[in-house]
């Protein structure tokens, strides 16, 4: 019996894709620690939201999950450990959480147990910009990250294991 080429190609591609899988998707193996980092905004009632009225208080929540089956230790160059940035529709940074906070310069270790998910809250009073003014009504994007040695801070907004993707967020009138 002769099989169509497309079927043979499909079976071959599936076999290649599955060849690298193992039974323990959570194990970091030889690649080192694997983390998943996400960010979202909550209102003062603790509800996850995509928009808030102008001038409202909010909490930016950064969640970081250690996908490894081993404990992991990350080094932060100061007490900040986490940060977030808000970009306007022109992709300009209008709010960087750490600019309005002071941090000790002591090196700090952030410990993760195997498969642990940690939550890092950052209060965003009044949806203010870096100058202390309420951000105007509009569309924004928000991104959070762990402030660890492996992360470039505001210089590189590419998502990675310690940095979330950019999430849309709106301020309404």
Secondary structure by P-SEA (a helix, b strand, c coil): ccccaaaaaaaaaaaaaaccccccccccccccbbbbbbbbccccccccccccccbbbbbbbbbbbccccbbbbbbbccccccbbbbbcccccccccccccbbbbccbbbbbbccbbbbbbbbbbcccccccccccccccbbbbbbbbccccccccccccccccccbbbbbbcc
